[in-house]
Amino acid sequence: MAFLFTRASVVPGKIELLAGWLPGRPWAGATAGLAKVGSYRLDDPAGEVGIEGLLVRAGDGPLLHVPLTYRGTPLDGADAHLVGTTEHSALGTRWVYDGCADPVFASAVVRAMLTGGRQAALEWEDEEGVRHERQPTTTVTGSGDPGTEVPQIGAVTCADQEDSTLVHTGHLDLVVVRRVGTPVTADETLNGRWPDGDGVLAGVRARG
């Protein structure tokens, strides 16, 4: 379950952060007029790291998939993958990372793909303290089967490609689609559905 702080302020906002970070990424293209199309959340079993996959588009450009992680302290060894920091009125300073460089994202998305998992449920709290469920703007479903063994993932390395990012996770390779619609060769996939479309957002395969 992901809890949404609906009355909190976040400065700078996510789109503002991405507008400053995306230029120079080989898969990003132009970013003028960048706007959010949808998003999904995944659960961190430890409850420490926020995990969100954003779908964004600039004008008539390609739909981009940008997984992010939100941390209360910096991620060791990941300075090169820091998207930026934000000030959250409820949580304080948050370090925002490219999810492809964060083992918590890698673990969550691999778990979803291998076991047929889905996006995290969303909850928010009204002014009287009553919690409500919110429907996500994007749903994701893994292609695997419940009960499939999921290997433990420690440190990860990642490399951007023209249309995707390849993440090495020990015995598995994770392919994160950046330009949605890019074909993926994988044993299992993460399949998404958003307001105006659907497609594969990631894949996982055994390392050869």
Kinemage of the C-alpha trace (Angstrom):
@kinemage 1
@onewidth
@group {chain A} dominant
@subgroup {mainchain}
@vectorlist {calphas} color= white
{ca met a 1} P 0.000 0.000 0.000
{ca ala a 2} L 1.228 3.499 -0.878
{ca phe a 3} L -0.011 6.384 1.258
{ca leu a 4} L -0.618 9.666 -0.573
{ca phe a 5} L -0.035 12.937 1.280
{ca thr a 6} L -2.701 14.778 -0.670
{ca arg a 7} L -2.448 18.008 1.329
{ca ala a 8} L 1.351 18.156 1.357
{ca ser a 9} L 3.447 20.451 -0.803
{ca val a 10} L 6.498 19.205 -2.718
{ca val a 11} L 9.056 21.736 -3.978
{ca pro a 12} L 10.227 21.429 -6.676
{ca gly a 13} L 7.547 19.222 -8.199
{ca lys a 14} L 8.272 15.979 -10.026
{ca ile a 15} L 7.745 17.361 -13.527
{ca glu a 16} L 10.015 20.303 -12.739
{ca leu a 17} L 12.699 17.900 -11.530
{ca leu a 18} L 12.391 15.745 -14.640
{ca ala a 19} L 12.505 18.750 -16.967
{ca gly a 20} L 15.946 19.516 -15.570
{ca trp a 21} L 17.184 15.914 -15.541
{ca leu a 22} L 15.904 14.409 -18.795
{ca pro a 23} L 17.949 16.525 -21.260
{ca gly a 24} L 21.032 14.568 -22.235
{ca arg a 25} L 19.457 11.150 -21.658
{ca pro a 26} L 19.880 9.224 -24.929
{ca trp a 27} L 16.240 8.121 -24.871
{ca ala a 28} L 14.557 11.352 -23.783
{ca gly a 29} L 14.433 13.701 -26.769
{ca ala a 30} L 12.973 17.193 -26.371
{ca thr a 31} L 11.388 18.051 -23.020
{ca ala a 32} L 9.632 21.370 -23.699
{ca gly a 33} L 6.045 21.152 -22.486
{ca leu a 34} L 6.677 17.989 -20.485
{ca ala a 35} L 3.461 16.666 -18.916
{ca lys a 36} L 2.412 13.666 -16.867
{ca val a 37} L 0.240 11.056 -18.595
{ca gly a 38} L -0.038 8.554 -15.744
{ca ser a 39} L 1.801 6.868 -12.891
{ca tyr a 40} L 1.888 3.717 -10.807
{ca arg a 41} L 3.358 2.793 -7.428
{ca leu a 42} L 5.131 -0.340 -6.251
{ca asp a 43} L 5.564 -1.488 -2.658
{ca asp a 44} L 8.850 -1.543 -0.774
{ca pro a 45} L 8.329 -4.396 1.726
{ca ala a 46} L 10.491 -2.520 4.240
{ca gly a 47} L 8.313 0.570 3.923
{ca glu a 48} L 11.321 2.877 3.657
{ca val a 49} L 11.555 3.807 -0.021
{ca gly a 50} L 8.843 5.298 -2.210
{ca ile a 51} L 8.682 3.739 -5.686
{ca glu a 52} L 6.819 5.415 -8.538
{ca gly a 53} L 6.795 4.854 -12.283
{ca leu a 54} L 5.925 8.013 -14.205
{ca leu a 55} L 4.670 8.135 -17.778
{ca val a 56} L 5.404 11.539 -19.306
{ca arg a 57} L 5.297 13.137 -22.730
{ca ala a 58} L 6.592 16.386 -24.191
{ca gly a 59} L 4.238 17.705 -26.869
{ca asp a 60} L 3.944 15.216 -29.726
{ca gly a 61} L 7.052 13.334 -28.593
{ca pro a 62} L 7.282 9.715 -27.487
{ca leu a 63} L 5.699 8.483 -24.280
{ca leu a 64} L 8.521 8.084 -21.756
{ca his a 65} L 8.662 5.695 -18.803
{ca val a 66} L 10.615 7.112 -15.858
{ca pro a 67} L 10.749 5.037 -12.651
{ca leu a 68} L 11.778 7.067 -9.603
{ca thr a 69} L 12.587 6.236 -6.004
{ca tyr a 70} L 12.120 8.607 -3.075
{ca arg a 71} L 14.442 8.274 -0.089
{ca gly a 72} L 14.812 9.988 3.264
{ca thr a 73} L 18.626 9.709 3.077
{ca pro a 74} L 21.046 9.525 0.131
{ca leu a 75} L 21.631 6.182 -1.593
{ca asp a 76} L 25.295 5.237 -1.220
{ca gly a 77} L 27.237 5.215 -4.472
{ca ala a 78} L 24.375 6.595 -6.566
{ca asp a 79} L 25.311 10.268 -6.883
{ca ala a 80} L 25.460 9.951 -10.677
{ca his a 81} L 21.828 8.810 -10.702
{ca leu a 82} L 20.376 11.498 -8.443
{ca val a 83} L 17.519 13.255 -10.227
{ca gly a 84} L 17.396 15.921 -7.510
{ca thr a 85} L 16.100 16.695 -4.040
{ca thr a 86} L 12.698 17.966 -2.992
{ca glu a 87} L 11.279 19.493 0.152
{ca his a 88} L 8.158 17.586 1.215
{ca ser a 89} L 6.056 19.460 3.767
{ca ala a 90} L 5.222 16.219 5.621
{ca leu a 91} L 8.349 14.097 5.093
{ca gly a 92} L 11.122 16.686 4.861
{ca thr a 93} L 13.982 16.456 2.387
{ca arg a 94} L 13.601 13.638 -0.127
{ca trp a 95} L 16.360 12.355 -2.385
{ca val a 96} L 14.909 11.407 -5.769
{ca tyr a 97} L 16.781 8.801 -7.824
{ca asp a 98} L 16.516 7.191 -11.228
{ca gly a 99} L 14.835 3.954 -10.193
{ca cys a 100} L 17.014 1.939 -12.564
{ca ala a 101} L 19.992 2.571 -10.260
{ca asp a 102} L 18.143 1.686 -7.058
{ca pro a 103} L 18.095 -1.952 -5.893
{ca val a 104} L 14.779 -1.368 -4.114
{ca phe a 105} L 13.063 -0.538 -7.416
{ca ala a 106} L 14.816 -3.446 -9.141
{ca ser a 107} L 13.652 -5.855 -6.431
{ca ala a 108} L 10.067 -4.599 -6.552
{ca val a 109} L 9.662 -4.686 -10.316
{ca val a 110} L 11.362 -8.086 -10.675
{ca arg a 111} L 9.089 -9.465 -7.943
{ca ala a 112} L 6.032 -8.148 -9.775
{ca met a 113} L 7.115 -9.600 -13.116
{ca leu a 114} L 8.047 -13.044 -11.802
{ca thr a 115} L 5.007 -13.518 -9.535
{ca gly a 116} L 2.259 -11.807 -11.519
{ca gly a 117} L 2.169 -8.915 -9.072
{ca arg a 118} L 0.336 -5.637 -9.513
{ca gln a 119} L 0.748 -1.990 -8.621
{ca ala a 120} L 0.463 -0.902 -4.997
{ca ala a 121} L -2.927 0.148 -3.655
{ca leu a 122} L -3.232 3.907 -3.085
{ca glu a 123} L -4.682 5.414 0.089
{ca trp a 124} L -5.223 8.975 1.233
{ca glu a 125} L -6.586 10.517 4.417
{ca asp a 126} L -9.288 13.169 4.623
{ca glu a 127} L -9.410 16.024 7.145
{ca glu a 128} L -11.262 13.826 9.645
{ca gly a 129} L -8.572 11.145 9.539
{ca val a 130} L -10.629 8.676 7.517
{ca arg a 131} L -8.655 6.755 4.922
{ca his a 132} L -9.910 6.228 1.379
{ca glu a 133} L -8.665 4.263 -1.613
{ca arg a 134} L -7.751 6.078 -4.825
{ca gln a 135} L -7.750 4.443 -8.235
{ca pro a 136} L -4.370 4.649 -9.997
{ca thr a 137} L -3.995 6.442 -13.323
{ca thr a 138} L -1.853 3.537 -14.527
{ca thr a 139} L -2.149 -0.148 -13.672
{ca val a 140} L 0.650 -2.685 -14.076
{ca thr a 141} L 0.600 -6.478 -14.021
{ca gly a 142} L 3.455 -8.959 -14.126
{ca ser a 143} L 3.246 -11.866 -16.544
{ca gly a 144} L 4.624 -14.487 -14.123
{ca asp a 145} L 2.906 -16.870 -11.737
{ca pro a 146} L 2.211 -16.485 -8.006
{ca gly a 147} L 4.602 -18.501 -5.892
{ca thr a 148} L 7.539 -18.173 -8.282
{ca glu a 149} L 10.809 -17.918 -6.383
{ca val a 150} L 12.255 -14.406 -6.470
{ca pro a 151} L 16.034 -14.081 -6.110
{ca gln a 152} L 17.412 -11.546 -3.676
{ca ile a 153} L 18.799 -8.458 -5.378
{ca gly a 154} L 21.652 -6.480 -3.873
{ca ala a 155} L 23.752 -3.948 -5.741
{ca val a 156} L 22.751 -3.118 -9.318
{ca thr a 157} L 24.451 -1.471 -12.281
{ca cys a 158} L 22.627 0.170 -15.155
{ca ala a 159} L 23.380 1.483 -18.624
{ca asp a 160} L 21.168 3.705 -20.751
{ca gln a 161} L 20.517 2.634 -24.326
{ca glu a 162} L 18.696 4.408 -27.133
{ca asp a 163} L 15.195 3.305 -26.126
{ca ser a 164} L 15.656 1.479 -22.823
{ca thr a 165} L 17.902 1.007 -19.795
{ca leu a 166} L 19.616 -2.300 -19.056
{ca val a 167} L 19.951 -3.129 -15.356
{ca his a 168} L 22.256 -5.934 -14.202
{ca thr a 169} L 21.044 -7.598 -11.005
{ca gly a 170} L 23.352 -10.546 -10.469
{ca his a 171} L 21.713 -13.570 -12.119
{ca leu a 172} L 19.053 -11.509 -13.904
{ca asp a 173} L 18.982 -8.724 -16.474
{ca leu a 174} L 16.204 -6.175 -16.118
{ca val a 175} L 15.213 -4.173 -19.204
{ca val a 176} L 13.330 -0.981 -18.390
{ca val a 177} L 11.514 0.425 -21.414
{ca arg a 178} L 12.104 4.170 -21.699
{ca arg a 179} L 10.345 4.924 -24.987
{ca val a 180} L 7.069 3.084 -24.620
{ca gly a 181} L 6.467 0.769 -27.564
{ca thr a 182} L 10.060 -0.450 -27.712
{ca pro a 183} L 10.135 -4.259 -28.215
{ca val a 184} L 11.529 -6.262 -25.288
{ca thr a 185} L 13.087 -9.730 -25.315
{ca ala a 186} L 12.325 -11.186 -21.890
{ca asp a 187} L 11.205 -14.231 -19.945
{ca glu a 188} L 8.585 -12.210 -18.045
{ca thr a 189} L 7.260 -8.678 -18.486
{ca leu a 190} L 5.543 -5.825 -16.672
{ca asn a 191} L 2.493 -4.810 -18.669
{ca gly a 192} L 0.925 -1.404 -18.154
{ca arg a 193} L -2.374 0.249 -18.974
{ca trp a 194} L -2.890 4.028 -18.803
{ca pro a 195} L -5.631 6.455 -19.895
{ca asp a 196} L -4.861 6.360 -23.625
{ca gly a 197} L -2.968 3.135 -24.182
{ca asp a 198} L -1.180 0.048 -22.957
{ca gly a 199} L 2.152 -1.679 -23.451
{ca val a 200} L 5.174 -3.404 -21.962
{ca leu a 201} L 7.081 -1.247 -19.485
{ca ala a 202} L 9.829 -3.667 -18.404
{ca gly a 203} L 11.137 -7.182 -18.867
{ca val a 204} L 13.373 -9.594 -16.985
{ca arg a 205} L 15.508 -12.434 -18.300
{ca ala a 206} L 18.169 -14.795 -17.017
{ca arg a 207} L 21.709 -13.679 -17.744
{ca gly a 208} L 23.327 -15.740 -20.457
